Amino acid sequence: SSAKSPLALQEVGLDAMGQQSSLPAAVQALVDAEKMEVDCLKIHSTEIFDFATMEKFVPADVFARFKECLVTGAPTPEADMKPIADGMFKWARTRGATDFAHWFFPVRGGGGATGGSCGSHKIDAFIDLDWSSKTPNKPFVATFPADRLFQGESDGSSFPNGGLRVTHQAAAFTTWDRSSPPFIVDKVLRIPCSFITHYGKCIDDKTPLLRSSDAVHREGLRLLKAMKLATDAKALYSYLGWEQEFFVVPAAGYKARPDLVNTGRTLIGKLPTRNQQADLNYFGPIPVTVEKLLKTVHNEMMKVGCPMAVRHNEVAPGQHEMSPIFCVSNASADSNVLFMEICNREASKFGLQVLFHEKPFKGINGSGKHANWSVGTDTGINFFYPGKTDEARTINVAALACLSHGLCQHNEMVRCSVATSGNDHRLGAQEAPPAIISLYPGTGFESHVDSIIAGGDLLGYKAEKKLQSTGCTNSMPVEAPMEDRNRTAPFPFCGNRYEFRAVGSSQNCSFPIMVCNTIMAAGMANLADLLEGGMSLRDAVADMYKKNRHVIFTGNGYSAEWPVEAKKRGLPNLNTTPMAIPTFNSEKNKAIFKKLGILEADETDARVEVMYENYVTSVSIEAKTMIHMMDTGIVPACAKDLAKYECCKELAGNRAEVYGNIIKETQKLKDVMAKLPSDLAAEANYLCDSVIPQMNALREFVDTAEGLMEASLYPYPNYETLIYSHHF
């Protein structure tokens, strides 16, 4: 064979003599990934105990009853628990699993620090004592007792709980969410679970989502019965398809930035001269190392049955997106949490780090998690698809009346579902929807709403797609959907679903989708009440549209005019998290949560406390980290840089003034932090109104200093290094 160049030899792990050589870990990971390239379409769903797998390992009658229980909501019969556990254990052992874990989701509320939205689990071995043995020291055997599949126990007081658990009353329990299939990761069988207290209070994100799904099912069937439409439906489901945005940076750069490690975002930093202004990144070629990572994550998710369908570059340099095909909302939310975990587990092998904070870098786009949400029956009727039959179109028009009711009457609740300190940097920043919650059904449908209010027929809207010519012969005409796309809306129509675009990238989808389900169930309950009270369907729908018409907006949500118009309409503009939080446990919200069986009053109050705690903790860590970076990095670097001009002060420019202002503003930040109030709500407002503005004032001088300072003296990897260095 022909001789190989030294570079080619290095790439395959050989030295100049052709002997095996050691490679840097990240390079070795690339080589290994190349060798282990797999066809994901051949290995998908091999590590998930879904219906297809369960049917093979569980007796037919047990399997049939299990599926029926999921439809009716009945508990799994005690006699069926052992054969289900035995079948799951047998399958798990064929896949090499040696352990299991109840996987649950504490109320952490989003946060950019690594692991902020990860699930929690304790790993238990597939063993138990042989209780049939007569010996005092009983031997153990490989087994999976049924009671350990269906229930577990933990300490609830060590997780965020809003006062529902304390150290002397700490018991909490996990219980399998039977509609979210167990799966295997790293030889551990993970069992998605609800997490409740000794008294049945939820202290997790999953349980309220499941309760809200029950409300959608119950109120949806009630509404269909009242409308005398689709009465063959036995179940209603809410669906979710998430679009996860994130940044990928070199791990070495991440580790060298205390702000990224502690907060998930850069607290200081100057943009490189080329950032996103040339529109070069969106849908461009994915950098080689990053593509290896994304393909690895894609394959790992496919193994556990998550149908990952899309990956691409996003608008900002260093930013990417991946998304799966939709499925039932609770299972989809689980898969998103797993996705975030797997991203950073695999990234470390390539010398990379994934950032899920909503705003890791100032001056370029932040990251969201667009939640594509819909509601539909087990018979295939999608409430948000206009449809081609009179029945489907009538259901769609009624469903939109229900959604407009929910968004209007519980507007603040929807805003609270995406209220985090990280998302405050993103919402309303010309890159994401404003903090004003409105509904975009399309301009054509908006006109139809006005027609219904004026007395028109419910079936006056036809969702007809139109062919648009390309103007050339080789490219055929495109089929344009019935409504245009509005990226400035927080809740736009997307053909067969609504896209909740305001969800933050670090959040667990469960909380915002729980709220979507809640407002939809509330709307369906309201319409059913009107119909059961004797009002005609047309008049009831018209009445709901008339009362909630002001929440429908089809214009430019980024415009300066919209907040003014929204205020005239009476729509809240809760543009910071501390403004939003106290509205969550309003009497109106407590009443609808209780009516629909989603949250009790004390559970709602607990959520407010946890939201405040999350905000206060996140911003306090940011402020303390910034002070630390000034004292141990920036100020010493400024001193070294200024000293270089001792003999030629005329060349120093305004360095002394800028560097001096850094010291002054740092002291101001210390002084402001020393005056933090003790009350949670007061502390959150103080951090928002006093601490964050002072951090911003300090940052202005630090970022100016970065542009003056000798590059070798700047103590942290700069934006250019973080965003671009791993692309080559």
ROVEX-88704 format. One record per residue: residue in one letter; x, y, z of N, C-alpha, C in turn. Coordinates in steps of 0.05 Angstrom, whole numbers, plus 5000, padded with zeros to 4 digits. Atoms other than C-alpha are relative to their C-alpha. Layout:
BEGIN
AXYZXYZXYZ
...
REM end
This chain:
BEGIN
S501749765000500050005000501750255000
S498549765001502150724990500650115028
A499249894974505751095047497950205009
K501949814989501351495093501650245011
S498849764989502952215114499949995030
P500149994971504552365187497350075011
L502649924991497852715193498049774998
A501850225003494152115165500649785020
L499450204980497951655212498950085027
Q501149914975495952095271497049965001
E502950025001488752075249499049725005
V500850284995488551315252501449895025
G498850084975492551295317502649854998
L497450135004499351075290502250205001
D497749815000506151385302501549984973
A498650005026511351505247501149734992
M499050275005513750785253497749814994
G502350175005506650525242499149855024
Q500850134976505950315314497650155013
Q502349874986499650445356501050225019
S499249784983500251115391497650095016
S502249904984496151445445499050264987
L501249765011491351995423498650165023
P501649854981488152565461497249885002
A502650134996481552335491497950084980
A502149915019477252765446500549894972
V499450125026480952525383499449715000
Q500650294998480451805406497049954999
A503050035001472951905416499050024972
L500849985028472352125344500749754984
V499250255014476251525320498249775008
D501850224991472051055363497250034988
A502649955012465651385338499949914971
E499950075028467851275267499949694997
K500050295001469250545281497449875007
M502450114989462850435318497450114987
E502349895014458350775267497949784996
V502150205001451650415271497750114984
D502549935014445250415230497850035021
C501949964979440450735279497349894994
L502650115007434550475240499849705005
K500050294994436749765256500049955030
I499750044971437849865331498050165016
H501949844985432050315348498149825018
S501950124981427550125407500949735011
T499050254989432049555429500350015030
E499649974971432749845500497650115014
I502449904987425550005516497949785003
F502050214995420149575547497250124992
D502549895010414549845503497949784996
F502050205004408149485483500949774983
A499150215018411549105427501849805015
T498250174984416748835476498449865022
M501650114978411848735534498349764991
E501750215010407348305491501549744997
K498450245004413147815480500749875027
F498950104974414947745554497949985022
V502150014980408247785590497749834989
P502350155010402347295586497950174987
A501949845017397047515535497850125017
D502249884985391447605586500950225018
V498949794983395948015632500550254984
F499449785018398148445574497450154992
A502549885007390948565553498850165023
R501149864977388848765623501750255006
F498249774995394949225629499250234981
K500849805019392949605566497250125007
E502749914993385649645588500150195025
C499749844977387849935655501050284993
L499049745009391550495619497850174989
V502349865012385050685583498150085022
T502149954979380450635644501250155024
G498849884976385450885696500049825024
A500250184978384350275739502849905009
P497450114991390150005782500549734987
T499350275010393949405756499249795021
P500750204980390948785790502449885014
E497750104984395448525845501049744988
A499250265011395447835812501750034975
D498549965025398448145748502750125005
M497549854995404148515782502449824997
K497750185001408747915789500749924971
P499250075028408247665717501150244984
I498949765014409448385693502950045008
A497349964990415548455737501949784991
D498450225010418047765718500750034971
G499549965028417347915645501950224995
M498249775003420748585651502949925008
F497450094990426448265691501449814979
K498950185020427347715639501150154976
W499149845023427648215583502550165006
A497849834993432348685620502649845002
R497650174999437248105633501049934972
T499150065027437347935559501450244988
R498749765010439548655547502550075017
G497649964985445148595599499650185025
A500549834976441749015654500549855026
T499450124974444148875725498750155022
D501149824979440549435762497450124990
F502349845007434149835763499950255017
A500249754985432250525786497350134995
H502449835003425850915798501050284993
W499149755012426851545756497850215003
F502149804994423052165780501150284996
F499349745010423052905768499350225021
P500549804979423653385828499550274987
V500849745010421054095820502450195001
R497649835000427454445801499650254984
G500849755013424354955755501750114978
G498349905021429655015702502450155011
G497549874992436655285706502249914982
G498050075020442655295661502349845010
A497850164990447654965707499649704993
T500250285009449154255684498549835020
G501550174982444253765712497550135011
G502249864988439054285729497349884996
S502650125006433353925695500249704998
C499750295001435953215702498049875019
G501650164982431552685733501749905023
S498650114977433352365799499649705002
H500450294997434451635813502149885019
K498350164983437551145862500249724988
I499650255014440550525831500049765020
D500250254984438649845861500749764983
A499350245015441449175841497649824998
F502150215004436948625814500549775018
I499550224981437848215877498150035023
D501550004975434048015939500849755015
L499450244985434947525995498249774992
D501650245004432546815985498449945026
W501650024976426946836036499149725007
S500750284994425646096029502249855015
S497750134987432445936058499550005031
K500350034971432445696131502450105015
T497649924987439445946145499850285011
P500149734989440546566189501050214980
N498949825020444946896137499049904972
K501350105024440446806077501650084975
P498649935025443646776008498250194984
F501749835017441447275956499949884972
V500550105027438847135886499450234982
A500749805020438047525822497049994995
T502950005002430747745820499150294998
F501249735001426148345811497249985013
P502650024987420548335864498050204989
A502149835013414048615837499550265016
D500649764985413149105894502150224995
R497949815006419749435875499750134972
L500649875026417349555804497950225004
F502349824999410949895824500350235020
Q499849804979413150295885502850015012
G497549964986419350585918499750215021
E500149804979420951045976502550175000
S497849824998425451645985499650215021
D500249774982426852256028498950234984
G501149785015422252806004501050275009
S499349744990425053356048502650104988
S497449915012431753376010499650104972
F500649905026428353585946498350255003
P501849774999424854245930497149915004
N502750094994417854175960498150215010
G501749784992415254855981498749975027
G501150044973414154646053498249765004
L501650244998410354006038501449775014
R498450204985415953606070502050155018
V498049894981420453756130501649765010
T498250214992426053356162498749795018
H501350194982421653046215497449894988
Q502250125015416152896164500849984971
A498549995025420252696105499249794979
A500550235018417252066074498850094973
A501149955027415852085999500349744984
F500150255014414351535949500050044970
T500050015030415651375876498149784992
T501950205011410451005835500150014970
W499650025029411150765763497850144984
D501849885020407951195709499749784978
R500350235017405250595671499850074970
S500349915028404151005607502750094988
S497349935010411651175602501849755003
P498650264998415450535585502850015013
P497350024989421650335625502049954977
F497950035021428250335586502649955014
I497450074989435450145596502150204991
V497849825006441250635600502449915018
D497650094984448250405621499449765017
K500750254986445549725641498250035024
V501949944978440550045689497250034988
L502749975009433149945678498750235015
R501249764988429950625690497049984997
I502950014998422650645711499050285005
P501149734996419351325700497850005022
C501750014976415651505764498850285007
S501049784985411151995799501450015027
F498749964974413752275865498150165018
I502049874983408752425921500849965030
T499350014972409052545996498449785014
H501450194982406552106053497050054999
Y502949935000399852466046498950044972
G501049995028399352425970500350274986
K499549745013401753125955502349974979
C498050035020405753195891502350205005
I497649844998412853455896501949964976
D498550065024414953315825498750144976
D501249895024413653545754498249814985
K501650205015410752895727497149975010
T502650064989404852795774497950214991
P502049805010401353465757499449974970
L500450045029402453315683498149774996
L501850235003399052635691497250075009
R502649914991393352945730498650174979
S501149835021392453465675499249844976
S500750175022392452925623497349865005
D502650124992386852585662497750214996
A502149795003383053255661499350044970
V500449985029383953315585498249764991
H501550245008381352605577497150025010
R502749994988375352705624498350224988
E501549775010373253395601499649994969
G500350035029374553235528497849814992
L502150195005370052625528497350125007
R502549864992364753025565499150194979
L500749815021365053565512499149874975
L500950145024364553075454497249895004
K502750104994358552765487497950234998
A501849775001355353455496499550104972
M500249915028356753625423498749794982
K501050235015354252935401501749954975
L498150055021360552855359502149815009
A497850194994365852305356499549855026
T500750134975362151935411501149725002
D498850264999365851295393502850015014
A497449974987372151575425499949915029
K499950104972374251235490502150155016
A497849864985380251675507500950254985
L498749775012383352355495502850025012
Y497249984992390852465498501150274993
S498549775008395353065498502749904990
Y497650095014401453015453502150235001
L497849815000408253355454502249924981
G497550045016413853425404501850245006
W498349784992419653835431502250054980
E497749925016424954225393502050125019
Q498149924980431054275437502350154988
E497749845009435954845424502149995022
F497850014981442854845457502550104986
F497349935010450055085449501949775007
V497850194995456154635444502650165001
V497549854996462754905470502249805008
P497850184992469654595483499949975031
A500250054971469754265552502250155015
A497849864987476554575568499350295005
G500849724997473755265556497850035021
Y502250004980467555105597501249985029
K498850054974471754855656501650245010
A498449774993475955485654498450255005
R501849774995469855945662498349945024
P501650054976467155965733497150074996
D502849935004460856305707498549774986
L501450225014459155735659499749765019
V500150234982460755205711497850045022
N501849954978456655525766497250104993
T502649895007450955865729498949914973
G500950095027450655575658500150224979
R499849795019451656255626502450175005
T497749824996457256755615499050265012
L500849754987456657345662501550244989
I498449795014461957735624500849894973
G499050105026464457695553499250194977
K500349825022465258105490499749834974
L500550155025462457855423502450024981
P498049985022467357685368498950174978
T500949825021467158145308498049864981
R502050155015463657605269498549825019
N501750184983457857295307497749894983
Q502250115016450957175277499050204979
Q501249795017450157815236500049934970
A499950085028451957475170498249774993
D501950225005446756925177501349764988
L498450215012452056405163499449735013
N500150264985450255875215497549844995
Y502650145001442855715207499949804977
F500250225019442155035172502649964984
G497450055013449555065153501149735007
P498850264994454154455154500749995030
I499350034972454854195225502949945002
P497150054997462154215248500449705006
V499550294999465253515245499849895028
T500050114973466453415319497250015012
V502749974989459553675337498149794987
E501750195014456253235284500449725011
K499550264988459652625314498549975027
L501450004975456752815381497049974995
L502950005004449752945354499149734989
K500750265010449752285316500049795022
T499950184978451851915378497650035018
V502449954983446352245419497549894986
H502250105016441452095363499749705002
N500150294998443251355364499149905028
E500650084972442851305440497050045005
M502949954996435851625440498349814984
M501550195017433551175383499949725014
K500050264986435550565425497849985021
V502050004979430850765480497250084990
G502649975011425150865432499150284995
C500749735006425351615423500650064970
P499649985029424251755348501250274992
M498549765007429552295339499950034969
A500549975029428052585270501750234988
V498849765011431753255262502550085016
R497749854987438553575277501050204980
H499049795018441254225249501350225016
N499049754988445154855263497850205004
E501949784994441255415295501250274991
V499349735010441856165282502750095011
A497549904988447556325331502349804995
P497750195002454556045320500349845025
G499750174978455655455364497449895011
Q502750084991448155345371498849794981
H501150225016444454715348497249935011
E502650094992437654385352499649714992
M500850275007435053675355497149965009
S502850044992427853435358499049724990
P501150265007423852785356497250044988
I502850005007417052605327498449995026
F501749974976411452745377499149735011
C501450234988408452245425498450105024
V501549914978404052265487501750175018
S498449794988406152855529501849915023
N498350074977408652515592502549844991
A497750155010413052015554501950184985
S498349825015415552575509501650185019
A498649834980417353015569502349845013
D497950174989421152425599502449984981
S497950045019425052325535501750254997
N498549765002427053055534502050035023
V498249994977429953015604502349814996
L497950195005433752395584501950114978
F498449895022436152745520502150195012
M498149814989439353305561502249865016
E498050154985442752805606502049864982
I498350145018445452395549501850194984
C498349805015447953015512502650055015
N497649934986452853195566501649755008
R498550244996454652475582501749934976
E498550075024456752365510501950234992
A498349785007459553065501502849985013
S497550024986464852935553502049824986
K498350195014467552365511501450134975
F498949865024468852855453501450265008
G498749754991471953405496498250244996
L502049785004465553815490498250025025
Q502049954979460254105536497650124987
V502549905011452954235520498850205020
L501249794984449754875547497050014995
F502949985003442254875560498850255012
H501049744989441755565592498650154977
E501549855020436856025557501650224987
K498449785011442156565547502949975008
P497250044992449256305551501950234992
F498349795010452156885511498450254994
K501449745005450157615510500550094972
G499749885026448857925443499449824976
I500850195021447157295403497649845011
N502550134992440856875404500349815023
G500150204979439056475465498649754990
S501250265007435855785466497349955013
G502650074990428755555474499549704997
K500950285004424954895474497250024991
H502749975011419054975428498449755005
A501750234993413554525453497649994982
N502150045019409154285397497949825013
W502050134983402754095433497449974985
S502650045013396253795410498349815018
V501950174986390153415436498449844980
G501550165019386752835402498949755012
T501450234990382352225410501549744992
D498950265007384251485408499049914972
T501050075026380251455343501350164978
G498549865020384951935307499150284994
I500949735005381252605312501950195015
N498349804988386153175324498450265003
F501649774994382653755358501150254986
F498849765011387554255327500549994970
Y499850025029387254015255497350064988
P502649925010381754355215498449774987
G501450245010380053695180498550054974
K501449995026376153545117497049935002
T502950074997369453305145498750225018
D501549804983364053735178500549945030
E499650074972365053345243502750105009
A497349924992372653475245500250305001
R499949715000371754205226498550125023
T501649904977366454315279501649965026
I498450054976370853995332502350195002
N497849825001376654425310499250285009
V500949734993372755075315499250025029
A500750014972370054875383502549995018
A497650034985376954675407501550265002
L498649744999379855355388498650195018
A501449844980374355685428500849935028
C499150094974376455265487502850105006
L497349914996383755445477500150305005
S500049714996382356185471498950075028
H501049964973378256145535502249955020
G497950074981383855805572502350205000
L497849815002389256275547499350285011
C500949734991385156895563499450005030
Q500950004972382056695630502349925019
H497850094983388556385656502650084988
N497649905014393656815620502450005018
E497749984982398056925681501149725006
M499150274994398356175694501949904978
V498450085023401156055624502750155001
R497549854998406356605634501849885022
C498550124978408456295701501449744992
S498950265008409755625667502650024986
V497449965013415755925631501650215014
A498749794985418056405685502449895015
T497550074986425356285704501950234996
S498149795003431256735713501449994973
G498750035026434456455651498250094977
N501849935021428356555608499450304999
D500349715000427857275630501950144981
H498149885019433957425587499149974971
R500750085028430457135526497350114991
L502749925008423057305526499950304994
G500349725008421557945489502650134990
A497449885008428758025465500449984970
Q499950015029427158005390501249744989
E499150265009429257285387498149785010
A501950184988423556965425497450155004
P502549864996416257115438500150195023
P500149824977414557695485498949855024
A501250114975412457565557497050035000
I502949975003405457765535498949754986
I501150255010401457125524497650054982
S502249965019397057145462499849754982
L500650235017394056645412500150094971
Y499949955029395756635338498849764986
P501250225015390756195300500350034970
G499849945028392456505233498150234992
T501749775008389557115198497449914989
G502550105011384456705160498149915022
F501750104978381856375223499150235018
E500849764985381857045259497550124987
S502449895013376957295207497649835004
H502250184996372856675216498850035029
V500949954973372556805291498150255001
D501749765000369857505278497349954986
S502550075014364757205230498149855019
I501650164982362356715283498750195021
I501049814980361757275335497750174988
A502149845013357557665284497649844992
G502450175006352757075276500449804978
G499450185022356256675222500049705008
D500150294995356255915215502849905010
L497550114990361555495250501749884978
L498650145022363455155184500850194978
G499349815021365255795147502950014993
Y497150005005372755655149500949754987
K498950245013376055185100503050024999
A497150014999383154985111501249904974
E499150085026385154965039502950084995
K497249955007392454905020500250114972
K499849875027394855304960502749934988
L497550055015400055144907501350274993
Q498549765006405355684901502249944980
S498150055021409355714838502850095008
T497249934996416955724841501150184979
G499249835022417256104776502049874981
C498250155019421555564743498849734996
T501350265008420054894710501249765015
N498850234988425054434744499149965029
S501150024973422454594814497050024999
M502950005001415254414822498850195020
P501449824981410154864857500049875028
V500150104973410154804933497150035010
E502749994988403954664974500250165026
A499949834976403255235024497749945018
P502250064981399155105087498050235001
M502249805000392755475102500750265014
E499249754985396055975149503050044999
D497249944999402756325149501149945028
R498650064975407856215204500750265014
N499349764985408656735259501949925022
R497950084980415156645297500150205023
T500049814978413757255341497849945020
A502350064982407656935374500949795020
P499350214980408256535439498449754996
F501850245003402556065418498950004971
P500950005027402256015342498949734990
F501150235014398255525299502149904980
C498050125018402755045260498849774983
G501250195018397954655216498349785013
N501550214985395854105264500650005030
R499149984972398454335331500450305006
Y499249734992400054955371502849985012
E497250014991407355115386500450215022
F499549834977408655395455503050084998
R497349925007414855785435501550135023
A498849854978416256115502501449825020
V498750184981418755485538503050034999
G497149974999425855555562501549744995
S498550245008431255085538500849825023
S499150164977433254855608497749885015
Q502350094985426154705631499349714995
N501450255004422754045642497450074986
C502549945015417054055590497549955017
S502450094985412353745642498450235011
F501549774987410654405677498550164980
P501649855019408854825616497949844986
I502050165013405154245583497749945020
M502150034980401354125648498150244999
V501649765001399054845644498450014973
C501550015025397154765570497649825002
N502250194996392954155588497950125018
T501949884981389854535646498250204987
I501749795012387555135606498249884979
M501750135020384954675551497749865013
A502150144985381054245601498050215011
A501849804989378354885632498250114978
G501649915023375955125564497949804992
M501950215008372754455547497849985022
A502050014979369254445615498150234998
N501749775003366655145603498049974977
L501750045023363854975534497949785006
A501850214992360854325561497850105019
D502049884981357454725617497950154984
L501949855016354255185565498149824985
L501650195016351854605522498149855018
E501850154981349154205581497950195012
G501949814990345654845603497950074980
G502149955021341654855538500750184978
M499349825022345455345494500849834976
S499250145024346555145422503050014996
L497150015004353554955399501050264987
R499149765014354055545351500150245019
D500149774982351856055404502049975022
A498150044978356155745458502950074991
V497449955011362355765414500350304995
A499949715005360756485392500350155026
D499849864974359856695465502849985011
M497350034990366656415483502050174984
Y498349845016370056745425499750305006
K500549724995366757415440501350095026
K498949934974368957405513503049995001
N497150045000376057205496501450104975
R499049915026377057545429502750155003
H497749834997382358015457502649855004
V497550154997387357455469501149914972
I499150085027387757315393501450244987
F498449795013393257715359501649874978
T498650115023396057585290502150184988
G498049815010400858165283502849935009
N497150034994408258265298500450035030
G499649994971409558075370502650135009
Y497549874994416558385366499850304998
S500349715005413859075349499750165026
A500349834977414059655397497150075006
E502949944997406659765385498549795015
W501550214988404559085411499650035030
P500549974971405759205486498050225006
V502049794996401759845480497249904994
E502550115008396159495444499049795020
A500750214981396358905493498950125026
K500949864976395559385551497150104997
K502749905006389359685518498149765002
R501850245000386558975511499749885028
G500150114973387858835585501649755003
L498350234998393058295572502450065018
P497749954982398358235627502750004984
N497350015011405558395610501949965024
L498450074976409258035666502849934990
N497550045015416258135637502349925017
T497950124984420257875696498749785017
T501050224984419657245737498850095027
P501349914974418457605804497350134996
M502649895006412657965771498049784995
A501950225008409657315746499349825023
I500450214980410556855806497650035018
P502249974981405457155854497249964988
T502650045013399957075802499249714998
F500550285004400656325800498049885020
N501950114980396956185865497750195006
S502449844997391356685853497649835007
E502450154993384556475878498749874975
K501150105025382356395805501549744991
N498450235008388055915790499649775019
K500450224980387255525855497349864995
A502750115004379855435839500049814976
I500150175024380955155769501849755004
F498350234995386754705791498549805017
K501550184983382354415846497649884986
K502350105015376254355802500749774981
L499150205020380153955750501649775013
G498550224987383753525802502950004994
I497249995008390653775784501850085023
L498549924977393254145845498150095022
E501449894977390454265915501250275006
A499149734993391154955945502850005012
D497350004988397254765987502149924980
E498150075020400554445927500650244981
T499649765016399455085887501850205014
D498449824984402355505943502949905001
A497350124999408355025947501550064974
R498749945025409755135873501050295000
V499149724999410155885885502550035016
E497649994983415155795941502449884986
V497850125015419355335898501050184977
M499249815022419255835840501650235011
Y498549784987421556385886502849905008
E497450114991427055935915501949964976
N498450055024429455745845501150274990
Y499149745010429756475823502250125018
V498149884981433256715886502749865000
T497650155000438256155886501650054975
S498649965025439956235812501450274998
V498949735003440956985813502150065022
S498049964979444656975880502749874992
I497550145009449656465852501350164978
E498949835021450556905791501550245011
A498749764988452157525833502549925015
K497650084984456957155879502249904981
T498150095019460356825820501450244986
M498949775014461257495785502050155018
I498149874981464457795847502649845002
H497650174999469157205852501750034976
M498549975025471157275779501450274999
M498749744999472658015790502449995018
D497849994979476857915853502349824992
T497850205005480857315829501049994972
G499250025028481257415754500250274986
I500149765016479158075722501850225012
V498549784987482058575773503049954999
P497150055002488958235777501050034971
A499249975028489158205700500150294992
C499949715005487458945697502550135011
A497649894988493159105744502549934984
K497750085016498158705703500050154973
D500149865026495859035638500750295004
L499449724995496159735667502950055006
A497249974992503059615695501850014976
K498450015025505659495624500350284988
Y499949735011504360235609501350205019
E498849834980508160515668502050204988
C498049835012513660785624499050144975
C501149875024509161005567497050055004
K502849964991502761255599498350124978
E501649885021500761625536498849794982
L501150225015499460945504497849855015
A501950154984494960705560497150074994
G502749925006488961085535498350045025
N501849974977483061045582499949765018
R499950254984485160395614499750055030
A500249954971486060695684497250075008
E502849934994479060985682498249764999
V501750245003475760345656500649805023
Y499250204979479659895704499150105028
G500849894974478260365762497049975004
N502950034998470760335747499249715005
I500550294993471059575750500149965030
I499750034971473459625821497750135014
K502349854987468160145839497449844997
E502550145005462459755807499949735014
T499950254985464759105839499350055030
Q500649934972464559435907497050065003
K502949944999457559695892498449745000
L501450255001455358985875500249865027
K499650124973458258735941498150145020
D501749854981454559285978497049934996
V502850065006447959135943499449725010
M500550284991448658385958499949995030
A500050004971449958556031497350085012
K502649904990442958856036497649834992
L502150185009438958256012497949975023
P502150054980432258206049499749705005
S500250294993430357546082497449874989
D502550115011423157466056500449914971
L499550115027423057025993499150194978
A501149835021418557475951501650274999
A498549754999422158105974502849974989
E497350065010428957785960500049974970
A500150035029426857585890499750274986
N500349745012424458285874502450175003
Y497649844995430658595904502249914980
L498050105019435158145862499450094972
C500849925027431258315800500350304996
D500149715003430759065812502650145007
S497549874991437459215846502549854993
V497550165004442458645839500649974970
I499550055029441558475765500850264986
P499049755012442059215743502950065007
Q497349944992448459285783501949804986
M498450195015451258645751500450104971
N499849905028449658945683501850244998
A498349775000453059595701502949925001
L497250104998459359225722500949874974
R499350155024459158795660500950194977
E499349815021459359405614502950085001
F497249934998466159605641501949774996
V498450235003468858905643500349924970
D499950075029466958775570501650214984
T498349795012470159445551502949945006
A497250064993476459235588501049774983
E499150235016476758585549501050104973
G499149895026477359005485502550165002
L497649844996483159405515502449835009
M497950164987487058865552501649844981
E498350195015492958485524498749725000
A501550255002489757835499501049795018
S498850224983494557385537499450045029
L500549954972492657715603497149945008
Y502850044993485157615598499749725012
P499850244984483957075650498249774992
Y501950215007478356675617499849974970
P500450045029476956365549497950204990
N501949805010473556895507497849884983
Y502350105016467256845465500949864975
E499050125025471156705402501049725004
T498950264994474656115434497749805006
L502250174992468255835464498249934977
I501950055021464055905402501249864976
Y498950105026468855725346502249795002
S497550155000475055355370499649704995
H500450295004471954655368498949944973
H501150045026469554755297502149924979
F497950045020476354645265501849765008
REM end
